[in-house]
Amino acid sequence: MSAAPSLPDLTGSTYVVTGANSGIGLEAAKKLAGAGGKVVLAVRDVEKGEAAAAQIPGETAVRRLDLADLASVHAFADAWDEPITTLVNNAGIMMVAEGRTVDGFERQIGTNHLGHFALTNLLLPHVTDRVVSVSSGLHNGPQVDLDNLDLEGAYKPTRAYQQSKLANLLFTAELQRRLAEAGSTLTAHAAHPGYSATNLQTHHANPLMNKLMWVGNKVIATSAEFGARPTVHAVVADLPPNSYIGPTGFQGLRGAPGPNPRSKQARDADVARRLWDLSEQRTAVSWGL
Ligand SMILES: NC(=O)c1ccc[n+]([C@@H]2O[C@H](COP(=O)([O-])OP(=O)(O)OC[C@H]3O[C@@H](n4cnc5c(N)ncnc54)[C@H](OP(=O)(O)O)[C@@H]3O)[C@@H](O)[C@H]2O)c1
């Protein structure tokens, strides 16, 4: 594997990284803090967050954030009072058994999209540079179901994950459109890691799939350090608005980070607007600027 790209001096910058206690979030946090940035680990389990922070060189802080509970998202944002250079919407769950967040949303769309939607809008007045959201190559699938976002009566673990990761890209596009319309200099970008061995692949609804993915993690997957490179590139590089960064080599799984293609569904500006409106209704959180 090629060497990790070197980073500019990030002294004076502050990064909020959701789910920074594990996998790609942890590796991204190490890189950003290692280059001099202050990293705030926004985690649902503070003890795990403290253990992760102990492995990170540089300045860190740990704050509790449960994206599957809007009260927790509000509490995090209400307590926030300093500039954020970049918000990194990284936390996620994948292909879990059907379930609901505290607020009654299907768990994958609730955690991966709606929680980050609310967090971003609530924190946006503090953000000074950009918002980066971590999507997935698996976003490439059917369009989000705007009439049945919770996939009530139609739940399939893979469909729900794909929908939530497509929502991350539609959210990024509409966020960028709104920022530009408001005359803001902030930008919105997305990233994906390819396929990296992390804890993500251990919670599948079907235990057999966990075994298969365990093999995949050993045989095909890259490391979490490799998977964090596109995220960090999206955080620090000079990019056109609404960039989508991933590995540029073999099938978006290997190689240096750079622009990656997104599906036709992810480029549908009308659906992006309607998903935004629906997300405002569902979370009762509105445009942050
Ligand atoms: N690994 C891959 O191959 C891959 C591929 C494509 C996209 N991605 C994306 O990369 C991102 C990071 O995943 P990963 O691979 O690093 O997986 P990971 O090691 O399982 O990390 C996921 C992180 O999200 C946190 N999280 C889960 N639910 C949360 C909630 N309700 N509130 C706050 N934090 C929560 C987890 O916290 P706990 O430790 O407490 O569970 C953990 O810190 C995800 O968005 C995922 O969809 C990963």
The ligand as a Gaussian input file, in Angstrom:
#p B3LYP/6-31G(d) Opt

LIG

0 1
 N      -15.525000       0.348000       6.708000
 C      -15.941000       0.403000       5.452000
 O      -15.552000      -0.404000       4.597000
 C      -16.884000       1.477000       5.025000
 C      -17.270000       1.519000       3.678000
 C      -18.102000       2.537000       3.255000
 C      -18.529000       3.495000       4.146000
 N      -18.174000       3.421000       5.466000
 C      -18.669000       4.464000       6.380000
 O      -17.620000       4.903000       7.214000
 C      -18.172000       5.442000       8.409000
 C      -17.374000       4.949000       9.595000
 O      -17.555000       3.549000       9.719000
 P      -16.396000       2.555000      10.182000
 O      -16.155000       1.634000       9.064000
 O      -15.280000       3.302000      10.782000
 O      -17.195000       1.707000      11.302000
 P      -16.982000       1.546000      12.864000
 O      -15.591000       1.157000      13.194000
 O      -18.090000       0.641000      13.315000
 O      -17.242000       3.014000      13.413000
 C      -18.527000       3.561000      13.425000
 C      -18.596000       4.633000      14.479000
 O      -19.934000       5.161000      14.507000
 C      -20.348000       5.212000      15.861000
 N      -21.798000       5.200000      16.008000
 C      -22.685000       4.229000      15.670000
 N      -23.913000       4.578000      16.041000
 C      -23.823000       5.808000      16.638000
 C      -24.751000       6.673000      17.258000
 N      -26.029000       6.369000      17.385000
 N      -24.300000       7.853000      17.731000
 C      -22.998000       8.178000      17.652000
 N      -22.063000       7.384000      17.115000
 C      -22.482000       6.200000      16.616000
 C      -19.711000       3.977000      16.491000
 O      -19.755000       4.055000      17.895000
 P      -19.597000       2.717000      18.802000
 O      -18.153000       2.340000      18.781000
 O      -20.070000       3.169000      20.152000
 O      -20.461000       1.664000      18.184000
 C      -18.324000       4.098000      15.902000
 O      -17.579000       5.058000      16.611000
 C      -19.644000       5.048000       8.409000
 O      -20.427000       6.159000       8.050000
 C      -19.737000       3.987000       7.330000
 O      -21.009000       3.928000       6.723000
 C      -17.351000       2.446000       5.914000

